[in-house]
Amino acid sequence: MDDLLKSTDIAKIAEEGAKIYSEIKYKYEPADNGKFLAIDIDSKEVFIANSSSEAVALAKVKHPEKVFYVVKIGSSAVEILAHLTAIASA
């Protein structure tokens, strides 16, 4: 997994993933607020689950060698950044 992350353009995934989510969020909000989507930015496929790890696990079944954009449905950008900061600090 470390080699995969080293060779992945995380900024591109973040930018493209956010763009895709902004285009499709109306399909999920508010009915699925609190759940997580893992988005494959190449195919634009989405995988929904109750946790981020479950969403990524579902996505990895179909695309085992990819890195995904993950978003908590219904969360604001501030909440997402706070979550990412907490993970980075751990």
C-alpha positions in Angstrom: 0.0 0.0 0.0 2.9 2.4 0.7 4.1 2.2 -2.9 0.6 2.8 -4.2 0.3 6.0 -2.1 3.8 7.2 -3.2 2.8 6.8 -6.8 -0.6 8.4 -6.5 -1.4 12.1 -7.1 -3.4 12.7 -3.9 -4.2 16.3 -4.8 -5.7 15.2 -8.1 -7.9 12.6 -6.3 -9.0 15.2 -3.8 -9.8 17.8 -6.5 -11.6 15.4 -8.9 -13.3 13.5 -6.1 -14.7 16.8 -4.6 -15.9 17.8 -8.1 -17.6 14.4 -8.7 -19.3 14.5 -5.2 -20.6 18.0 -5.8 -22.2 16.8 -9.0 -23.9 13.7 -7.4 -24.5 14.7 -3.8 -28.2 15.5 -4.5 -28.7 11.7 -5.0 -27.5 11.0 -1.4 -28.3 14.1 0.7 -30.2 14.2 3.0 -31.4 10.6 2.9 -28.0 9.1 3.4 -26.4 11.8 5.7 -23.8 10.3 8.0 -22.9 7.4 5.6 -19.7 7.4 3.6 -19.0 7.3 -0.1 -15.8 6.0 -1.7 -15.5 7.4 -5.2 -13.2 6.1 -8.0 -12.3 9.3 -9.8 -11.6 7.4 -13.1 -14.8 5.5 -13.5 -16.9 7.8 -11.3 -18.2 4.7 -9.5 -19.4 5.2 -5.9 -19.5 2.8 -3.1 -21.7 3.6 0.0 -21.4 2.2 3.5 -21.8 3.1 7.1 -18.1 3.8 7.7 -15.2 5.1 5.6 -13.4 1.8 6.0 -16.4 -0.2 4.8 -16.8 2.0 1.8 -13.2 1.6 0.8 -13.4 -2.1 1.4 -16.3 -2.3 -1.0 -14.5 -0.2 -3.6 -11.3 -2.4 -3.2 -13.2 -5.5 -4.2 -13.8 -4.0 -7.6 -10.6 -1.9 -7.9 -7.9 -3.4 -5.6 -5.1 -1.2 -6.8 -6.7 2.2 -6.6 -6.9 5.0 -4.0 -10.3 6.5 -3.5 -11.8 9.9 -2.6 -13.9 9.3 0.6 -16.5 11.7 1.8 -19.0 11.6 4.7 -22.4 12.4 3.1 -23.9 15.6 4.3 -20.7 16.9 5.9 -19.5 20.4 5.3 -16.0 21.1 4.1 -15.0 22.3 7.6 -16.1 19.0 9.1 -14.2 17.0 6.5 -11.0 19.1 7.0 -11.3 18.7 10.8 -11.6 14.9 10.3 -8.6 14.8 8.0 -6.6 16.9 10.5 -7.4 14.6 13.3 -6.3 11.6 11.3 -3.1 13.3 10.3 -2.3 14.1 13.9 -2.9 10.6 15.2 
